[in-house]
Amino acid sequence: MKGKKFLFRLLLVVMALANIRSEESGSYWTVYFDSDTLDVKLARFIGGAQYSLDVCFYQVYRDTVAKSILNAWRGGVKVRVITDSTYFYRPFVDSLRNAGIPVIHEGMGLNETSHYMHNKFILRDVRDQDTLNDYVWTGSYNASDYTRLNAENAIVIRNNAIATCYLQEFEQMWGSSSDQPDTLNSRTGRRKIDVCSQHCFVVEGDSIWVYFSPQNRPIQYLINMVNGASDSIGYLIFAYTRRDLADAMASAFRRGVFIGGVHDASDTGSPYSQFHYLRDTVGLFVYGDRLPPSYSLLHHKFIVIDETITITGSMNWSNNGNEENDENVMIIKNSQIANAYWREFKKRWGEASGIREEIRTSETVIFKNPGLFFPFSNFRVFSSAGQLLGETRGNFWDGRDSEGRLLRPGVYFIVPRQGVPVKVLKLY
């Protein structure tokens, strides 16, 4: 048998009983997930401010978080808040304004409310003279008055250069660098320009990229990272409508990269979603979420590539996220951070897929007519979605299912009763 061999490790791993750590940290970063009670963690982050807080949050009306902002303000911390107009008059946002904290939304001045101010970032102590205590909190977490958990993530980065980039973005939306906003000078949505002096940073040897919507069109950078994948891609997403990103994933899959994903249940039913294209046409291992009953939404927006690169932030992979809304995306090349996100991916992917075992394959082969001979007998044929298609006691597969129907192009798995599974790439 001749086939094109790839160095390839396919991980379809979900920890059924293992406890996923909900907080991990390194010398300049900390990662949180939903089970760590994110509102409390965010309140503690806010409580650590000594000089300034710049809050740019789509929803910022959870009592725990709003009270922590009020306490910081009353303790002498300079506070500026940008939120979305939809939530501008919520009671806890009113409490911020009533206390004298300046609060604006995306539609003030010459701006419009036709888009969302969808960011979820906070800058801590970036405006003082100490460059060693500058922190950015970002991710998918909304500080709303939810009663059930959402599957979320947040990351905190301590770095002056990255925090300054976020500050430059904040202040173009704020309209000034002072404590009070200049709404006539404020730019949001499509009126924004690229104000950051750099987008690529090196922190302790790790590369980190920061981009903002809509001015940077961040989806192109996600596509670039997917195009560079060589081993694995795992993603969790709330809304996914961009075909260009889906096509990049399809191309990666066809060159032997494992791709697994979980979409929020609402996205799987959307006529604009790429879910059915990726699952049914391309053949990816993607599923709708099956979160525990105590959960509401799968609200993540992250990708892990080759267990080395993590892409996270506020942006859904949609036209609005890329071209209309105020959003931020962070891309981090750090294997420890990627490993933390990869475990969260495995946890949610395992819930959704029901797969509770590890399959490893050392070989990918190309299907060629009239068929393939294998160095083993007695095997089963599975689709990439895990559906049993056929079974044989011999060592030859002709590319058909148990009913004799010729299977369409895609990825299939030959799983022997004994031995290592083989991945078959069927191009015709």
QUIPE-V883719 format. One record per residue. N is the residue number from 1. RES is the residue in one small letter. PHI is phi in whole degrees, 0 to 359 (NA if undefined). Layout:
N/RES/PHI + N/RES/PHI
This chain:
1/m/NA + 2/k/244 + 3/g/202 + 4/k/284 + 5/k/262 + 6/f/236 + 7/l/284 + 8/f/212 + 9/r/241 + 10/l/258 + 11/l/256 + 12/l/241 + 13/v/241 + 14/v/223 + 15/m/274 + 16/a/286 + 17/l/246 + 18/a/289 + 19/n/267 + 20/i/284 + 21/r/294 + 22/s/265 + 23/e/217 + 24/e/220 + 25/s/211 + 26/g/231 + 27/s/293 + 28/y/231 + 29/w/218 + 30/t/218 + 31/v/242 + 32/y/235 + 33/f/234 + 34/d/302 + 35/s/291 + 36/d/267 + 37/t/57 + 38/l/295 + 39/d/295 + 40/v/291 + 41/k/296 + 42/l/294 + 43/a/297 + 44/r/291 + 45/f/300 + 46/i/298 + 47/g/296 + 48/g/277 + 49/a/292 + 50/q/250 + 51/y/230 + 52/s/211 + 53/l/225 + 54/d/244 + 55/v/256 + 56/c/232 + 57/f/228 + 58/y/303 + 59/q/234 + 60/v/221 + 61/y/239 + 62/r/284 + 63/d/302 + 64/t/302 + 65/v/284 + 66/a/299 + 67/k/294 + 68/s/292 + 69/i/293 + 70/l/299 + 71/n/296 + 72/a/297 + 73/w/300 + 74/r/293 + 75/g/272 + 76/g/99 + 77/v/282 + 78/k/286 + 79/v/233 + 80/r/229 + 81/v/229 + 82/i/240 + 83/t/224 + 84/d/272 + 85/s/299 + 86/t/301 + 87/y/246 + 88/f/294 + 89/y/252 + 90/r/290 + 91/p/307 + 92/f/287 + 93/v/289 + 94/d/302 + 95/s/295 + 96/l/294 + 97/r/296 + 98/n/297 + 99/a/279 + 100/g/102 + 101/i/285 + 102/p/289 + 103/v/227 + 104/i/231 + 105/h/234 + 106/e/290 + 107/g/259 + 108/m/280 + 109/g/66 + 110/l/273 + 111/n/276 + 112/e/238 + 113/t/254 + 114/s/281 + 115/h/234 + 116/y/262 + 117/m/273 + 118/h/258 + 119/n/299 + 120/k/219 + 121/f/233 + 122/i/226 + 123/l/253 + 124/r/243 + 125/d/59 + 126/v/279 + 127/r/264 + 128/d/270 + 129/q/271 + 130/d/273 + 131/t/274 + 132/l/265 + 133/n/241 + 134/d/268 + 135/y/237 + 136/v/238 + 137/w/254 + 138/t/210 + 139/g/142 + 140/s/256 + 141/y/287 + 142/n/257 + 143/a/270 + 144/s/259 + 145/d/268 + 146/y/294 + 147/t/254 + 148/r/241 + 149/l/291 + 150/n/249 + 151/a/283 + 152/e/224 + 153/n/214 + 154/a/214 + 155/i/226 + 156/v/247 + 157/i/240 + 158/r/255 + 159/n/192 + 160/n/294 + 161/a/294 + 162/i/293 + 163/a/298 + 164/t/295 + 165/c/299 + 166/y/296 + 167/l/296 + 168/q/299 + 169/e/294 + 170/f/302 + 171/e/285 + 172/q/287 + 173/m/284 + 174/w/287 + 175/g/90 + 176/s/195 + 177/s/259 + 178/s/268 + 179/d/292 + 180/q/257 + 181/p/284 + 182/d/244 + 183/t/294 + 184/l/287 + 185/n/260 + 186/s/291 + 187/r/232 + 188/t/227 + 189/g/55 + 190/r/291 + 191/r/279 + 192/k/288 + 193/i/237 + 194/d/281 + 195/v/256 + 196/c/280 + 197/s/287 + 198/q/206 + 199/h/236 + 200/c/247 + 201/f/230 + 202/v/241 + 203/v/238 + 204/e/51 + 205/g/87 + 206/d/265 + 207/s/274 + 208/i/226 + 209/w/246 + 210/v/230 + 211/y/223 + 212/f/232 + 213/s/261 + 214/p/270 + 215/q/294 + 216/n/265 + 217/r/46 + 218/p/299 + 219/i/301 + 220/q/296 + 221/y/282 + 222/l/296 + 223/i/298 + 224/n/301 + 225/m/292 + 226/v/297 + 227/n/297 + 228/g/269 + 229/a/293 + 230/s/238 + 231/d/229 + 232/s/206 + 233/i/224 + 234/g/234 + 235/y/218 + 236/l/230 + 237/i/212 + 238/f/277 + 239/a/219 + 240/y/219 + 241/t/238 + 242/r/279 + 243/r/290 + 244/d/297 + 245/l/291 + 246/a/297 + 247/d/294 + 248/a/296 + 249/m/293 + 250/a/299 + 251/s/296 + 252/a/297 + 253/f/298 + 254/r/288 + 255/r/263 + 256/g/104 + 257/v/273 + 258/f/291 + 259/i/228 + 260/g/234 + 261/g/207 + 262/v/229 + 263/h/254 + 264/d/303 + 265/a/304 + 266/s/294 + 267/d/287 + 268/t/293 + 269/g/262 + 270/s/281 + 271/p/291 + 272/y/264 + 273/s/288 + 274/q/271 + 275/f/303 + 276/h/290 + 277/y/298 + 278/l/292 + 279/r/280 + 280/d/270 + 281/t/269 + 282/v/280 + 283/g/95 + 284/l/286 + 285/f/277 + 286/v/240 + 287/y/216 + 288/g/280 + 289/d/292 + 290/r/228 + 291/l/291 + 292/p/300 + 293/p/301 + 294/s/282 + 295/y/253 + 296/s/251 + 297/l/246 + 298/l/270 + 299/h/256 + 300/h/300 + 301/k/216 + 302/f/225 + 303/i/230 + 304/v/243 + 305/i/243 + 306/d/55 + 307/e/51 + 308/t/229 + 309/i/246 + 310/t/241 + 311/i/244 + 312/t/215 + 313/g/140 + 314/s/263 + 315/m/276 + 316/n/286 + 317/w/270 + 318/s/220 + 319/n/298 + 320/n/297 + 321/g/297 + 322/n/274 + 323/e/238 + 324/e/233 + 325/n/284 + 326/d/276 + 327/e/219 + 328/n/222 + 329/v/229 + 330/m/238 + 331/i/243 + 332/i/233 + 333/k/258 + 334/n/205 + 335/s/292 + 336/q/292 + 337/i/297 + 338/a/300 + 339/n/295 + 340/a/296 + 341/y/290 + 342/w/297 + 343/r/294 + 344/e/296 + 345/f/301 + 346/k/300 + 347/k/299 + 348/r/287 + 349/w/292 + 350/g/294 + 351/e/301 + 352/a/284 + 353/s/271 + 354/g/78 + 355/i/278 + 356/r/231 + 357/e/216 + 358/e/257 + 359/i/248 + 360/r/238 + 361/t/228 + 362/s/259 + 363/e/214 + 364/t/241 + 365/v/239 + 366/i/265 + 367/f/288 + 368/k/227 + 369/n/295 + 370/p/276 + 371/g/163 + 372/l/239 + 373/f/259 + 374/f/242 + 375/p/280 + 376/f/209 + 377/s/239 + 378/n/62 + 379/f/227 + 380/r/244 + 381/v/246 + 382/f/238 + 383/s/284 + 384/s/293 + 385/a/271 + 386/g/92 + 387/q/279 + 388/l/287 + 389/l/253 + 390/g/184 + 391/e/209 + 392/t/216 + 393/r/264 + 394/g/271 + 395/n/237 + 396/f/236 + 397/w/234 + 398/d/262 + 399/g/82 + 400/r/243 + 401/d/271 + 402/s/293 + 403/e/266 + 404/g/84 + 405/r/275 + 406/l/290 + 407/l/280 + 408/r/289 + 409/p/302 + 410/g/161 + 411/v/249 + 412/y/228 + 413/f/239 + 414/i/262 + 415/v/243 + 416/p/286 + 417/r/297 + 418/q/224 + 419/g/121 + 420/v/266 + 421/p/300 + 422/v/238 + 423/k/267 + 424/v/246 + 425/l/260 + 426/k/260 + 427/l/270 + 428/y/208
